[in-house]
Amino acid sequence: MAAYSILDEVVQHLEQHENLTRMKKLIYCACKKAWENDPEMLARLRLKDLVKELLDLSPTIEHLTVALNSVVKQLNKQAEYSLVANAIISQLGKLYPDTEESTLVKSNRLYNTVSTAYSLRQQPSPTRLESQVSEPKRQYDPFDLRLEIVKHTNPLLAKILIFSTVDGKLFDFSQQDWLAIKGQELDDLIWRLFRVCETITELEFQLNSTAKCLEDTAQFRQAAGVIIRALKPFYPSLTAS
């Protein structure tokens, strides 16, 4: 990661942005899996701390793009927050050592592609079109895939992690959550995960960021790695264009 002097410069630039509060909301949600509206809480949050946490979760500019887009596409004011996300990506791109202008352009293309796919999924459409944007990229045997996961991690940890990722609410180990997850099969959760995460980059970010927010982070990070390795062959390799 770049030197702290560059980080300070980037943060200072972002702090002067007219939508600073929205920036904090967006980054906070990407990192914490929760939306914060309390003005006093937002005022207390240091942008530099939020940025550092976001960078820790985003090893590449593509991960950064997915991190912010995954929040934007859940919001009512998508147009406004898309502009905020682009401003963040433009500045934070300077902190990635090998990021050039062409990479930022490619990242913006990824951002727009994921947003478009999400819009398609939200609109009434023929089953065939929906399957093109929602299903795994090639067929898989649910039994073999489940076996590959449970061989290397605790199946309950895998269920909790995937459940928290696709449900949009962190598992809090309450009686209600235990009852909810008891009725979920791992095969069904994996299928839902494929539908939520349309690219391998999105899968990596969503699982790793969810693992970071759950209790016993180390175990859930290990489970995330196992799931990512098991599902990765079913996503297409991205080639430069």
N, C-alpha and C positions, 0 to 999 in steps of 0.2 A: 504494500500500500504506500501511497505517496507520503512525503514528509509532512509533518504537522503544520508547517508554515503554509503549505498549499491548502491544507484542510481549513485552516483559520481563514484564509482568503476566500475560499468557497463559501464557508458558513457566513462570513461577513456579507458577502454578496447576497446570499439568500435571505438574510435578516432584513435587508432593505427592500425586499419584494413586497408589493402591495397586498399580496395574499399570504402573508406570513402565517396567520392563524390557520388557514386551510392547509398550508404545508405541514404544520405541526400535526394537525388532525390526520392527514394522509399518512405521514411517516409513522406516527404513533400506532395507527391501526395496522399498518403493514408489519410492524414489529411485535405488537402486543396482542393482535387478534381481537381487539376491542375498540369501539368508537368512543371518543372522548369529546363531550360538548361543553363541559364545565369551564367557563372563561377563566376562573381563578386557577384551576388545575393547568390549563393550557398556558397561562402566563408564567407559571412556575417552571414549566418544562424548558430545559435548555436545548436549543436547536442543535448545538454541537453534539450533545449526548445522544440525541435522537439520530442524527446523521451517522455517528460512529456505530450505533447499534444496527442501523440499516445496512451499512457497509459490511459489517461482520456477517450478516445474513446473505449478502450478495457478492459472491466472489468474482462475478463478471458483470459487465454492463447489461447482458441479456437477463441475468437473474434480477438485477435492479429494476429493469423494465417490467418484468413479470410481477415483481413484488408490488409495485405501485399500481399496475393495471388490475391486479387481482382485487384490489380495494375499489378502484374507480368503477369497475363494472358492476359493483353491488350498490352503487349510490344512485339517488334520484337525479342529482345535478351532475351527470356524467360529463357534459360539455365543459362546464366550468372547471371541474377537477381534472379533466384531461389536460387542460392548459397548465394547471399547477404541476401535474406530474411531469409534463414535458420540460417545464422550467427546472425542476429538480434534476431530471435526468441529464439535461444539458450541462448543468453545473457540476454534478457529481461525476460525470464522465471524465472530467479532468483529473480525477483521483485514481483512475485506473491506468497503470503504466503504459500499456500497449494500445490504449484507446486513441484512435485517430478519427478524423471527421467522417471517413467512410464507415467506420464502426458505429458511430452515433446514428448515421443515416440508416444503417441496417437495423439498429436497435429500434428506431422509430418505426421502421417498416414492420418489425415484429410486433410492436405495440399496436399498430393499426390493424394488423392481421388478426391478432387475438381478439381485439375489440369487435372486429367485423364478425368473427366466428361466434362470439357471444351474442351479438345482435341477431344473427341468423337463428340461433338456438332459441331466442326469446320470441320469435315470430312464428305464427302458424305456418307449417310447411309440410310437404310430403314426407312420409316416413323415410324414404330413401335419402333425401337431402339431410334430414336430421341425423341419420346414421353416419353420414360422411363426416360430420363435425363432432360427433359425440362418442362413437365407438372406438375400441382399440384399433390400431392401424392394421393388424392382421389377427387372424383367429388364434385362440389359445385354448388349452385344456384347463378348465377351472381346477380340476383335481391336481394336476401337475404343478400349476402355479401356486396353489395353496400349500402343497407339500414343500415346494422350494422355499417358501417363506417360513413355515413352521419348523423346518429343519434347522434354521439358523437364528430364530428369535422366538420369544414366548408368544404364542398365538393371542393371548389376552392383551398383551402390550400392543401387538399389531392391530387388533380390533379397536382398542381405545384410541390409538393414534389416527387410524383412518377415519373412525367415527368422528373424532374432533375436527379433522380436516374437511370432510365432506358436509358435516352438519353445520359448520360455521360457528359452533359454540364449543368452547373448551370443556372437556370432560372434567367435572369437579368432584367425582367420587361420591356424589350424593346418592341416596336411595333411588331417586327418580332416574338418575343417569344409569345406575346399575340395572334397573328394570328395562330401560330403553335399549341398552347394549345387549342384554340377555336375549332379546328377540331378534338380534341382527346376526346373520350368518356372514362369516369372513368372505365367502365367495361373492355375496351381494355387495358387501362394502368395497371389495376390489373393483367390481364392475362400476359402482358409483364413482370411485376414484378416477377411473379411466374417463368417465364422462365430465368430471370437474376439471381435470388436468389434461389439456389438449396437447401439450408438448412436454418433453422430458425436462426442460428447464422449469416449467411451471410445477411439475411433479416434485422436483428437487426442492424448490423454494417452499412450496406449501407444506411438505412433510417436515422439512428441517425447521421451519419457523414455528410450526405447531409443536414439534418436539421441544423446542426451546422454552415454550410457554407452559408446558406441563410439569407437574411435580416429578422428581426423579429424572431430570433431563437427560442424564447420561444413558440410561436404559432406553429411553425413547429415541434418542439420537441413533443408537445402535440399531433399533428396530427400523428407523427411517432408512438407514443405509441398506439394510437387507431388502426392504420393500422396493427401493429404487433400483437395486441391482436386478431384482427378479422381474420388474416390469419394464425395464429399459429396452429389452429386445423387441418390445411390441410398439415402440415409437420409431418413426422414421429418422434416419440420420439427416441432419441439416447440412446442406452443402452451400458453400459461398456462391453467390450469383453476381 
